Amino acid sequence: MLCELEIKDILLIENLSLDFSSGLNAFTGETGTGKSILLDCLGFVLGARGQASIVRDGAARGEVTAIFSIKKDSQVQQILEEADIPKSEELILRRVNFSDGRKSAWVNEKRVSSDFLRLLGDNLIEFHGQHDERGLLDSKGHLQLLDQFAKLEPLLTLVKQAFLDLKENQKALETLIQRNQEISEEEDLIKHNLKEISDLGTYPGEEAELDTKRRLMQNAQTIRDNIVQAGGLIGREGAEGQLNDSIRWLEKATAQAGNVLNDTLSSLRKAHLELLEAQSGIENTLSDLSFNSEELEIVEDRLFLIRGLSRKHKVLSDQLPELEQSLLDKLSLIETGSDNIEQLKQSYDEKLSEFNKMAENLSLERQKAASILDKMIEKEFLPLKMERARFKTELQQTSASELGKDNAVFTISTNPGSKFDPLMKIASGGELSRFLLALKVCLTSDQKAGSIVFDEIDRGVGGATADAVGRRLLKLADGNAQVLAVTHSPQVAALADTHFMVSKETNDESALSHVKEVSGKNRVEEIARMISGDRVTDEAREASRVLIAGARRA
């Protein structure tokens, strides 16, 4: 509920602070005094587009602050939580429009965007003007309004989940069919490639082994010559023979000198053994280097096959075994794909049947609710002097969606025998206002906004009809909503729980709008002015008192 509204330097308003109550709050005043400015300011603080021109002449900036009380379980609390704004039962919105066009906004002292203000605004206040093309006139929202009226949220949740399950199954089926088709088209090629790799029978590291072996064979003669030369230097005629002679001479010396040369002799014997091992290794290597040209050809052919297959499939040779397994998996998919597709088709049919059943149940509930709503609204037409009008909620079959298989459009027939048309086609502003009011009376218990604003919804009606309009506004306010109404009707003003009068002060240099709450004699005088015009008569004052007294008795 809107509790306070403070306006500074906006258009004709210099400094204004208003306190609002629950129930019906009426704004009255002569044409041109600035009643619409109040609604513009309220829209501005809720995120509507602002312009530099709305700042009062001579001021650097204009500012609007609105304070709301919100329930703990309100959707607004969830919006605040998602924006990391601490929950509070008091919500303070403040927005500034600078004279150069810049704008800034805060929610509970946290800087926010205009988009965030609009999101909050949709859940705080619902605006209705004489030719408002949003809200009730927008057929896109009629199905949601019908579902809220019928309290179908639990069934809607089931239908939505069934639809999402169905779409997920459908996507999986389409993906599998497409993938299986693509693989099937390549089956012959897959089998050919698989045979090539399988016949080759390579393993990770084989290419490196073959390459090393080939290099060894290609350089074998040079390597052999070097090894033979090294072996000759080590053998009996070389280092080994000389080392052996050294050991014999030292053994003789040791026999004569005692133990002085024991360590030296031990080292030489150890070196002699290691030299013999090296000589054996050289001989073994020479043996391994014994090959013929056919062996080199075999190695090169094998290496050529491995590298050729790697290039063909654009993988490293060590990855050929992985590719072989991948091709085997694809063949397996072809063999099992048909079975999987059949299983998914069966699952899809089951989920489709389940969704259709739920959607049909939802449609039946909507039809029942539409019939009840139609009768309720037509009952509201009678006191609004529209007894010849008829209302019908048209339900149309549509393609499946999260909302089921229905679309709803609110339609009106203004005279017996005339066809039913969408609300937006109603030409008469007065009729449209009353239709919207009748709808709001029937739907208000399910509305998400705590406050409703009506801008001159009673224009074009008077007398008993205006009184009926006022009583419907009062009924709305006595329900779950706070109602703010800009009105030209004395009957509506007399029914208000709180009455504000808008006036304008003009001099040669400027014009300022003022708003004050009126009660007692001042209220009688304002309603009398609304009855008789600029010249207030005693008869008008008496009529004003009668209207106010009648409102109290009602």
Beta strands, then each sheet from edge to edge (+ up, - down):
strand 1: 2-10
strand 2: 13-19
strand 3: 24-28
strand 4: 61-69
strand 5: 90-98
strand 6: 103-107
strand 7: 110-112
strand 8: 125-129
strand 9: 390-401
strand 10: 404-413
strand 11: 421-422
strand 12: 451-455
strand 13: 482-486
strand 14: 498-506
strand 15: 511-517
sheet 1: 2+ 1- 4+ 5- 6+ 7-
sheet 2: 8+ 12+ 13+ 3+ 14+ 15-
sheet 3: 9+ 10- 11+
end
